[in-house]
Amino acid sequence: MSLLLNASDLHRAFGPHHAVRGVSLSLKRGEVVGLLGPNGAGKTTTLRMLTGCLAPDRGHIRIDGHDMADTPASAKARLGYLPEVPPLHGELTVTEYLQFAAQLHGMGRHQADAAVMRATQACGLEQARRQVIGSMSKGYRQRVGLAQAIIHAPPLIVLDEPTDGLDPNQRRQIHSLIRALARDHAILLSSHILAEIQVVCDRVAIMARGQVVYTSALDQLRPIDGDAAEQHVIIGLTRAPSREQLLALDGVTAVEALNAEQFRLSLDGHADTREHIARTAVTQDWGLFEMQQQHAALEQIFAELTA
């Protein structure tokens, strides 16, 4: 499968400060890749270069085969971008704003109407088309921002801190929306929230001090020091019990709530207790809908590489 994003050896300095140093990233259709790092790691500068908003001092960027330096219009037409602060016009209704966004991409009236219909359906905005954006909650404004990013059906979507400032329910809704969009797009999102990367992404790239210092599929994480004594499982329960009941399960050493229905369980790595956990969840009618193993704690890897 051809790469929708192929960026190599990106560098960017602001005066004496080297914000990005030798970053390389790639994405294929159907992938959700999380760019994880502490504040100041260079994530936003990297995304601004990948989207053509900032020229790299060195390096190459190709979007769906189009070189960002040689054919910037063609490259930018194949990506959608939601910056950290969505570029919304609060005085417009959702439909008016999305029609405006479609026209910026060169669409005629009928083509724009069809694109607005598709984007509002994809982002769960069918009932809010006539609502003024300035009157909407932050969660719904993020949905409108996502809708403008996909209005022209780009193969690549780039999201900068898409759930920053949202409450847990709003974050969960945006997570579900991102996973749904991933069926037809490649998605690169930046975040400093580890739980968000774990829930949404297939692969993680950790940035520190302007460099990508670690990259791995989330189901193949390996601890930096090789210690595999502890394992982790993400479990989804529609009728979740108390934290104490989860902690009482055999082999469970710690419980972290990712949202109202998803939990990360730390397990004693010397015995595989996943079958026992699944059987208990079914017997107790907790509504088990997800269980995925993580061989190393992303939190542990992140702390070791970015401290």
C-alpha positions as CSV (number, residue, x, y, z in Angstrom):
1,M,0.0,0.0,0.0
2,S,1.4,3.4,-1.0
3,L,2.2,6.0,1.7
4,L,-0.2,8.9,2.1
5,L,2.4,10.7,4.2
6,N,6.1,10.4,3.7
7,A,8.3,12.9,5.6
8,S,12.0,12.5,6.0
9,D,14.7,14.3,7.9
10,L,12.7,17.5,8.8
11,H,14.6,20.3,10.5
12,R,13.4,23.7,11.7
13,A,15.1,26.3,13.8
14,F,13.9,29.6,15.2
15,G,17.1,31.7,15.6
16,P,19.4,29.6,17.8
17,H,16.6,27.3,19.0
18,H,16.3,24.0,17.0
19,A,12.6,23.2,17.4
20,V,12.7,20.1,15.1
21,R,15.8,18.0,14.4
22,G,15.7,15.1,11.9
23,V,12.1,14.1,12.2
24,S,10.8,11.4,9.8
25,L,7.2,10.1,9.7
26,S,5.0,7.9,7.4
27,L,1.4,6.9,7.3
28,K,-0.8,4.5,5.2
29,R,-4.5,4.7,4.6
30,G,-6.5,3.3,7.6
31,E,-3.8,4.1,10.1
32,V,-4.1,6.4,13.1
33,V,-0.7,7.5,14.3
34,G,-0.3,9.4,17.5
35,L,2.5,12.0,17.8
36,L,3.1,12.0,21.6
37,G,5.3,14.3,23.6
38,P,5.5,16.8,26.4
39,N,4.8,20.5,25.8
40,G,7.7,22.0,23.8
41,A,8.8,18.8,22.2
42,G,8.2,20.1,18.7
43,K,4.9,18.5,17.9
44,T,3.1,21.6,16.7
45,T,6.1,22.8,14.6
46,T,6.2,19.4,13.0
47,L,2.5,19.4,12.1
48,R,2.8,23.0,10.7
49,M,5.6,21.8,8.4
50,L,3.7,18.6,7.4
51,T,0.6,20.8,6.4
52,G,2.5,23.3,4.5
53,C,2.0,26.2,7.0
54,L,5.7,26.4,7.7
55,A,8.6,25.6,5.4
56,P,11.3,23.2,6.8
57,D,14.9,24.3,6.8
58,R,15.8,20.9,5.5
59,G,14.0,17.7,4.6
60,H,11.3,16.5,2.3
61,I,7.5,16.0,2.6
62,R,5.3,14.1,0.2
63,I,1.5,13.9,0.6
64,D,-0.1,11.1,-1.5
65,G,2.9,11.2,-3.8
66,H,2.9,15.0,-4.2
67,D,6.0,17.0,-3.0
68,M,5.1,19.8,-0.7
69,A,8.0,22.0,-2.0
70,D,7.6,21.4,-5.7
71,T,3.8,21.1,-6.0
72,P,2.4,22.7,-2.8
73,A,-1.2,23.2,-4.1
74,S,-1.5,19.6,-5.1
75,A,0.0,18.3,-1.8
76,K,-2.2,20.6,0.4
77,A,-5.4,19.6,-1.6
78,R,-4.8,16.0,-0.4
79,L,-4.8,16.8,3.4
80,G,-7.2,18.2,5.9
81,Y,-5.9,20.1,8.9
82,L,-7.5,20.9,12.3
83,P,-5.1,23.1,14.2
84,E,-5.1,23.4,18.0
85,V,-7.3,26.4,17.8
86,P,-10.0,25.5,15.2
87,P,-10.4,28.2,12.4
88,L,-14.1,28.8,13.0
89,H,-16.3,31.8,12.3
90,G,-18.6,32.0,15.3
91,E,-21.2,34.2,13.6
92,L,-22.0,31.7,10.9
93,T,-24.2,28.6,11.1
94,V,-22.6,25.2,10.6
95,T,-23.9,24.9,7.1
96,E,-22.8,28.5,6.1
97,Y,-19.3,27.9,7.5
98,L,-18.9,24.5,5.8
99,Q,-20.1,25.9,2.5
100,F,-17.6,28.6,2.8
101,A,-14.9,26.0,3.5
102,A,-16.0,23.9,0.5
103,Q,-15.8,27.0,-1.7
104,L,-12.2,27.7,-0.5
105,H,-11.4,24.3,-2.0
106,G,-12.8,25.3,-5.4
107,M,-16.1,23.6,-5.2
108,G,-19.2,24.8,-7.1
109,R,-22.6,25.3,-5.3
110,H,-24.0,21.8,-6.0
111,Q,-20.7,20.1,-5.3
112,A,-20.4,22.1,-2.1
113,D,-23.9,21.2,-0.9
114,A,-23.1,17.5,-1.4
115,A,-19.8,17.8,0.5
116,V,-21.5,19.6,3.4
117,M,-24.0,16.8,3.6
118,R,-21.3,14.2,3.8
119,A,-19.2,16.0,6.3
120,T,-22.1,16.8,8.7
121,Q,-23.2,13.2,8.6
122,A,-19.6,11.9,9.2
123,C,-19.2,14.3,12.2
124,G,-22.6,13.8,13.7
125,L,-23.8,17.3,13.0
126,E,-27.0,16.6,11.1
127,Q,-29.2,18.1,13.8
128,A,-27.0,21.2,14.2
129,R,-26.7,22.4,10.6
130,R,-28.7,25.6,11.3
131,Q,-27.1,26.3,14.7
132,V,-24.8,29.3,15.0
133,I,-21.3,28.1,15.8
134,G,-20.7,30.6,18.5
135,S,-23.6,29.2,20.5
136,M,-22.3,25.6,20.4
137,S,-20.4,23.7,23.1
138,K,-16.7,23.2,22.7
139,G,-17.2,19.6,21.9
140,Y,-19.5,20.4,19.0
141,R,-17.2,23.2,17.8
142,Q,-14.5,20.5,17.6
143,R,-16.8,18.5,15.4
144,V,-17.3,21.5,13.1
145,G,-13.5,21.8,13.0
146,L,-13.2,18.2,12.0
147,A,-16.0,18.6,9.4
148,Q,-14.0,21.5,7.7
149,A,-10.9,19.3,7.7
150,I,-12.7,16.5,5.7
151,I,-15.0,18.7,3.6
152,H,-12.9,18.0,0.5
153,A,-12.5,14.2,1.2
154,P,-8.7,14.3,1.7
155,P,-6.9,11.0,2.1
156,L,-4.8,12.5,5.0
157,I,-6.1,14.2,8.1
158,V,-3.8,16.0,10.6
159,L,-5.2,16.9,14.0
160,D,-3.3,19.0,16.6
161,E,-4.5,18.3,20.2
162,P,-8.1,17.6,19.0
163,T,-9.5,17.0,22.5
164,D,-7.7,19.8,24.4
165,G,-10.1,21.4,26.9
166,L,-12.9,18.9,26.4
167,D,-14.7,17.1,29.3
168,P,-14.5,13.2,29.4
169,N,-17.7,12.6,27.6
170,Q,-16.8,15.1,24.8
171,R,-13.4,13.4,24.5
172,R,-15.0,10.0,24.2
173,Q,-17.2,11.3,21.4
174,I,-14.3,12.8,19.5
175,H,-12.3,9.5,19.9
176,S,-15.2,7.5,18.4
177,L,-15.4,10.0,15.5
178,I,-11.7,9.8,14.8
179,R,-11.8,6.0,14.7
180,A,-14.8,6.1,12.3
181,L,-12.9,8.5,10.0
182,A,-9.9,6.2,10.0
183,R,-11.8,3.7,7.9
184,D,-11.3,6.0,4.8
185,H,-8.4,8.2,5.8
186,A,-4.9,8.2,7.3
187,I,-4.9,10.2,10.5
188,L,-2.0,11.8,12.3
189,L,-2.8,13.4,15.6
190,S,-0.7,15.1,18.2
191,S,-1.4,14.9,21.9
192,H,0.3,15.0,25.3
193,I,-2.4,12.7,26.8
194,L,-1.2,9.1,27.0
195,A,-4.7,7.7,27.5
196,E,-5.9,9.3,24.3
197,I,-3.1,7.8,22.3
198,Q,-3.9,4.4,23.8
199,V,-7.6,4.5,23.0
200,V,-7.5,6.1,19.5
201,C,-4.2,5.2,17.8
202,D,-2.7,2.1,16.1
203,R,0.9,3.4,16.3
204,V,2.8,5.9,18.4
205,A,5.7,8.2,17.7
206,I,7.2,9.8,20.8
207,M,8.9,13.2,20.4
208,A,11.3,14.8,22.9
209,R,13.6,17.8,22.4
210,G,12.7,18.1,18.7
211,Q,13.3,14.5,17.7
212,V,11.3,11.3,17.3
213,V,12.9,9.1,20.0
214,Y,10.6,6.1,19.9
215,T,8.1,4.6,17.5
216,S,6.1,1.4,17.7
217,A,2.7,-0.2,17.0
218,L,0.7,0.0,20.3
219,D,0.2,-3.8,20.4
220,Q,4.0,-4.3,20.1
221,L,5.3,-1.9,22.7
222,R,8.5,-3.0,24.4
223,P,9.9,-1.5,27.6
224,I,13.2,0.4,27.2
225,D,15.0,-1.6,29.9
226,G,13.6,-5.0,28.7
227,D,11.7,-5.6,31.9
228,A,8.4,-7.4,31.0
229,A,7.4,-8.3,34.5
230,E,4.3,-6.2,34.2
231,Q,1.7,-6.3,31.4
232,H,-1.3,-4.0,30.7
233,V,-4.7,-4.7,29.2
234,I,-7.2,-2.1,27.9
235,I,-10.7,-3.4,28.8
236,G,-14.1,-2.0,27.7
237,L,-17.2,-2.5,29.8
238,T,-20.6,-1.0,29.1
239,R,-21.8,-1.8,32.7
240,A,-18.5,-1.2,34.5
241,P,-18.2,-2.2,38.2
242,S,-16.4,-0.2,40.8
243,R,-12.6,0.3,40.6
244,E,-12.4,-1.8,43.8
245,Q,-14.1,-4.8,42.1
246,L,-11.7,-4.6,39.1
247,L,-8.7,-4.3,41.5
248,A,-9.9,-7.5,43.2
249,L,-9.6,-9.6,40.1
250,D,-6.8,-12.2,40.2
251,G,-3.5,-10.8,38.8
252,V,-4.7,-7.1,38.6
253,T,-2.2,-4.8,40.4
254,A,-3.6,-1.4,39.3
255,V,-6.6,0.1,37.6
256,E,-6.7,3.4,35.6
257,A,-10.0,4.7,34.2
258,L,-9.5,6.0,30.6
259,N,-13.2,7.0,30.5
260,A,-16.5,5.8,31.8
261,E,-16.3,2.5,30.0
262,Q,-12.6,1.9,29.3
263,F,-10.0,0.9,31.8
264,R,-6.3,0.1,31.7
265,L,-5.5,-2.9,34.0
266,S,-1.9,-3.5,35.1
267,L,-1.3,-7.2,35.5
268,D,1.3,-9.3,37.2
269,G,3.3,-10.4,34.2
270,H,4.3,-13.8,35.6
271,A,0.8,-15.3,34.8
272,D,-1.6,-14.7,31.9
273,T,-4.9,-13.8,33.7
274,R,-6.7,-12.4,30.6
275,E,-9.0,-15.5,30.3
276,H,-10.0,-15.2,34.0
277,I,-10.7,-11.5,33.6
278,A,-12.9,-12.1,30.5
279,R,-14.7,-15.0,32.1
280,T,-15.5,-12.9,35.2
281,A,-16.7,-10.0,33.1
282,V,-19.1,-12.3,31.3
283,T,-20.3,-14.0,34.4
284,Q,-20.9,-10.7,36.2
285,D,-22.7,-9.2,33.2
286,W,-20.3,-6.2,32.9
287,G,-20.9,-5.9,29.2
288,L,-17.4,-6.8,27.9
289,F,-16.9,-5.2,24.5
290,E,-13.2,-4.8,24.2
291,M,-10.0,-6.4,25.5
292,Q,-6.5,-5.6,24.1
293,Q,-3.2,-6.4,25.6
294,Q,-0.3,-4.0,25.9
295,H,3.0,-5.6,26.5
296,A,4.6,-2.6,28.0
297,A,3.2,0.5,29.7
298,L,3.3,3.5,27.3
299,E,3.5,5.7,30.4
300,Q,6.7,4.0,31.5
301,I,8.3,4.3,28.1
302,F,7.2,8.0,27.8
303,A,8.6,8.8,31.2
304,E,12.0,7.2,30.5
305,L,12.4,8.9,27.2
306,T,11.1,12.4,28.0
307,A,12.2,13.0,31.6
